[in-house]
Amino acid sequence: MSRIRNRVIVRVLRELSLVEEWGTGYRRVTQACKEGGYPPPTWHELSSSLRVVFRPHPDVVDNAGESNQASGAVGIPKNETVNDTAETVNDTVNETVNTRQQWFIAQIIAGRQPDWTALTQQWQVSRATARRDIADLKARGLIEFVGAPKTGFYQLASKT
């Protein structure tokens, strides 16, 4: 349904001649993604706000996976996009987790043993951010650490 969510922004955009016509935004954004070779965006209407999620271009994801794997980091394998892993994660997780956390869980599902260093290398985030993401997944009961501190690994939490 096409409706104005923020009248002030609309007025400014209209005065700057940046608004062409009403009700075409979804179609134009989706078409622009398609023309650029990007995966289609996902739209989430959250009461009075709208969240649009754009995914990276498949070539960027492939290149990031190749370069990270070559340097020893755990990357998204070639031809496996964030959308593919997100679907697998969503089948496993019924809670909202951020993209880094989705990636982390997808790595576990794929049989890899990611840790905070893999998160920092894949997503170029700080050590503190990576550890916070993992701690959040543990606090939610989605993953657990198994084994000794130096040789252990994360796995999906057993639902007992």
C-alpha positions as CSV (number, residue, x, y, z in Angstrom):
1,M,0.0,0.0,0.0
2,S,1.4,3.4,-1.0
3,R,1.2,5.9,1.8
4,I,3.3,8.8,3.1
5,R,5.2,7.8,6.2
6,N,7.0,11.1,6.8
7,R,5.4,14.2,5.4
8,V,8.3,16.5,6.2
9,I,10.7,14.3,4.1
10,V,8.1,14.1,1.3
11,R,7.7,17.9,1.2
12,V,11.5,18.4,1.0
13,L,11.9,15.8,-1.7
14,R,9.0,17.4,-3.7
15,E,10.5,20.9,-3.4
16,L,13.8,19.5,-4.7
17,S,12.0,17.8,-7.6
18,L,13.2,14.4,-6.5
19,V,9.8,12.9,-6.3
20,E,8.5,11.7,-9.7
21,E,5.3,10.0,-8.9
22,W,3.6,8.3,-5.9
23,G,3.5,4.6,-5.5
24,T,6.3,3.6,-7.8
25,G,9.2,3.2,-5.3
26,Y,9.0,-0.5,-4.7
27,R,8.9,-1.3,-8.4
28,R,11.7,1.2,-9.3
29,V,14.0,0.0,-6.5
30,T,13.4,-3.7,-7.4
31,Q,14.0,-3.0,-11.1
32,A,17.2,-1.0,-10.3
33,C,18.5,-4.0,-8.3
34,K,17.6,-6.4,-11.1
35,E,19.3,-4.2,-13.8
36,G,22.4,-3.9,-11.6
37,G,22.7,-7.7,-11.0
38,Y,21.8,-7.4,-7.3
39,P,19.5,-9.8,-5.5
40,P,16.1,-8.3,-5.0
41,P,15.7,-6.4,-1.7
42,T,13.4,-7.6,1.1
43,W,10.8,-5.3,2.5
44,H,9.7,-5.4,6.1
45,E,6.8,-3.2,7.3
46,L,7.3,-2.7,11.0
47,S,4.2,-0.8,12.4
48,S,5.0,2.8,11.5
49,S,8.4,2.2,9.8
50,L,9.7,0.3,6.8
51,R,12.9,-1.6,6.6
52,V,14.5,-2.4,3.3
53,V,17.3,-4.9,3.2
54,F,19.8,-4.7,0.3
55,R,22.2,-7.6,-0.2
56,P,25.6,-7.3,-1.7
57,H,26.3,-7.9,-5.3
58,P,27.0,-11.6,-6.0
59,D,30.4,-10.8,-7.5
60,V,31.4,-8.9,-4.4
61,V,30.4,-11.9,-2.2
62,D,32.2,-14.3,-4.4
63,N,35.4,-12.2,-4.5
64,A,35.3,-11.7,-0.7
65,G,34.9,-15.4,-0.2
66,E,37.8,-16.2,-2.6
67,S,40.2,-13.6,-1.1
68,N,39.4,-14.5,2.5
69,Q,39.7,-18.2,1.9
70,A,43.1,-17.6,0.2
71,S,44.3,-15.7,3.3
72,G,43.1,-18.5,5.6
73,A,39.9,-16.8,6.8
74,V,36.6,-18.5,6.8
75,G,34.6,-16.9,4.0
76,I,31.3,-17.5,2.2
77,P,32.1,-20.1,-0.4
78,K,32.0,-19.2,-4.0
79,N,28.4,-19.4,-5.4
80,E,26.9,-19.3,-1.9
81,T,25.4,-15.9,-1.4
82,V,24.2,-14.3,1.8
83,N,20.6,-15.0,0.7
84,D,21.3,-18.7,0.5
85,T,22.8,-18.9,4.0
86,A,20.1,-16.6,5.4
87,E,17.4,-19.0,4.3
88,T,19.3,-21.9,5.9
89,V,19.7,-19.9,9.1
90,N,16.1,-18.8,9.2
91,D,15.1,-22.5,9.0
92,T,17.2,-23.0,12.1
93,V,16.7,-19.8,14.0
94,N,13.3,-18.3,14.8
95,E,14.7,-15.1,16.3
96,T,16.0,-11.9,14.7
97,V,19.8,-12.0,14.4
98,N,22.1,-9.6,12.5
99,T,23.8,-10.4,9.2
100,R,27.1,-11.3,10.9
101,Q,25.3,-13.6,13.3
102,Q,23.4,-15.2,10.4
103,W,26.8,-15.8,8.6
104,F,28.3,-17.3,11.8
105,I,25.4,-19.7,12.3
106,A,25.5,-20.6,8.6
107,Q,29.2,-21.5,8.9
108,I,28.3,-23.8,11.8
109,I,25.5,-25.4,9.8
110,A,28.0,-25.9,6.9
111,G,30.3,-27.9,9.1
112,R,32.9,-25.2,9.7
113,Q,34.2,-24.1,13.0
114,P,34.1,-20.3,13.0
115,D,35.3,-18.2,15.9
116,W,35.6,-14.5,16.7
117,T,38.6,-14.1,14.4
118,A,36.7,-15.5,11.4
119,L,34.0,-12.8,12.1
120,T,36.6,-10.0,12.2
121,Q,38.2,-11.2,9.0
122,Q,35.0,-11.8,7.1
123,W,33.2,-8.6,8.2
124,Q,36.1,-6.2,9.0
125,V,34.7,-5.6,12.5
126,S,36.5,-5.1,15.8
127,R,37.3,-8.0,18.1
128,A,34.9,-6.5,20.6
129,T,32.0,-6.5,18.1
130,A,32.7,-10.1,17.0
131,R,32.8,-11.3,20.6
132,R,29.6,-9.3,21.3
133,D,27.8,-11.0,18.4
134,I,28.9,-14.5,19.6
135,A,28.0,-13.7,23.2
136,D,24.6,-12.6,22.1
137,L,24.1,-15.9,20.2
138,K,25.2,-17.8,23.3
139,A,22.9,-15.8,25.6
140,R,19.9,-16.5,23.3
141,G,20.7,-20.2,23.5
142,L,21.3,-20.5,19.8
143,I,24.9,-21.7,20.0
144,E,27.2,-23.3,22.6
145,F,30.9,-23.8,23.0
146,V,32.1,-27.4,23.3
147,G,35.5,-28.5,24.4
148,A,38.6,-26.9,25.9
149,P,39.1,-23.2,25.5
150,K,42.1,-23.6,23.1
151,T,40.8,-26.5,21.0
152,G,37.0,-26.3,21.4
153,F,34.5,-25.0,18.9
154,Y,31.0,-23.6,18.6
155,Q,28.0,-25.7,17.6
156,L,24.2,-25.2,17.4
157,A,22.8,-25.4,20.9
158,S,21.1,-28.7,21.6
159,K,17.4,-28.2,22.4
160,T,16.9,-30.4,25.4
